[in-house]
């Protein structure tokens, strides 16, 4: 996904489709009406399309307002902090006591780093288009 800012001083931000989807489904998307859908199979998502049918999960030109971008910025930083904390707990656990059941996996560290960078970028973007 290419996120093109309204603020001309900010560069375009590239977010991979997998990390973008993870971030939206993990709570950041709630700021724009996009989230995980508990009614569908694992990984399913739902979103509120704009008046022209554009979807924030797709690169079809969905516009995020400045207020929504700031809210997403705060949510992304909270998500990154939570995931970083989980990694710390995981690493502090003895290997033989770590949970092994499905769903106990940690998110990739590069996704956390992207969420942190997105948080800083989104705050300065003044709104953006998802392309």
Order of alpha helices (4+ residues) and beta strands (2+ residues): beta-beta-alpha-beta-beta-beta-alpha-alpha-beta
